[in-house]
Each structure stands twice: as structure tokens, then as C-alpha cells.
Amino acid sequence: MQSTTTDQQYNAVRAELAALRHQVTGVTGCVIAGVDGLLLLHDTMSTTEPHDLAALAAGAHGISRTCGSALDQGGFHECTIHNEKGYLVVYSVGDLALLAVLGDNRLNVARLHLEARLITSRLSALLALQTVQQAHPFDNR
């Protein structure tokens, strides 16, 4: 049986994801994934499989992190992928997790960035994610 604190954290995280989907026009789903691509939690109205979305978010994170290192621009913060029929936007949630937001072609990207940047700091606190001090091979080239 889960503790009340865990249930409260879970419900608070789910509420953040649902609020983002309701507050920003065009958001069709949200996923929280580990940087390894494992699905942690999702709130989606999309037909896209949440596990696939988590894996795609990790892939976008990996490519972006490598680019940041190669260009000497620092660590990963966010990545926006714009396709013909929609968007995938990935934000860091601490160093261990990602918030992936799926949007259709009506997505208000500017509004999403404003809302999601606030939410990621709250999610980090809710998920009690700590910064990993272990260096990645592509960091500090």
C-alpha cells in the first residue's frame, strides 16, 4: 500500500500535467520520462503510445545534449521539434527526468514555453529529483 505522501505527490504531478494540457491550446498530451526513456507518468488524449513518446523524448534529449556539448553551449534545457502536423517539445525536469509535450498544429508554442518552464521547476520539487554529480562523457569537452 502506498503512503499518503506518495499518493499526494502522484496526484499533484498528474494535476500539473492535466493543467498544462488544459491551459495551452493545442496540447494533446504530456509525458514524464526518465532521461533513459522509461515512462514515469502520462496524461494524454493522443493515440500515440506513451512509452513511445517517452523513448522519443530521451532521443531528443540525447541529441540536444550532444549538440550543446559540441557547440560549447552547456547542458540541456529544452528542445522543440516542429513537424508538418504538430510538435514534440521536451523540457528537462532536473537532471534525471524529462517533460515531453505533444501538440497538434494549433499549438501555441510561446504560451507552452511560458507555462512549461514554470511547471518543470514544480515537477522537479514534487518528484524530489536531485542533481546528479556524475559527469557525462560529452560534458566538459
Residue, then its C-alpha position, 0 to 999 in steps of 0.5 A: m500500500q502506498s503512503t499518503t505522501t506518495d499518493q499526494q505527490y502522484n496526484a499533484v504531478r498528474a494535476e500539473l500535467a492535466a493543467l498544462r494540457h488544459q491551459v495551452t491550446g493545442v496540447t494533446g498530451c504530456v509525458i514524464a520520462g526518465v532521461d533513459g526513456l522509461l515512462l514515469l507518468h502520462d496524461t494524454m488524449s493522443t493515440t500515440e503510445p506513451h512509452d513511445l513518446a517517452a523513448l522519443a523524448a530521451g532521443a531528443h534529449g540525447i541529441s540536444r545534449t550532444c549538440g550543446s556539448a559540441l557547440d560549447q553551449g552547456g547542458f540541456h534545457e529544452c528542445t522543440i521539434h516542429n513537424e508538418k502536423g504538430y510538435l514534440v517539445v521536451y523540457s528537462v525536469g532536473d537532471l534525471a527526468l524529462l517533460a515531453v509535450l505533444g501538440d497538434n498544429r494549433l499549438n501555441v508554442a510561446r504560451l507552452h514555453l511560458e507555462a512549461r518552464l514554470i511547471t518543470s521547476r514544480l515537477s522537479a520539487l514534487l518528484a524530489l529529483q536531485t542533481v546528479q554529480q556524475a559527469h557525462p562523457f560529452d560534458n566538459r569537452 
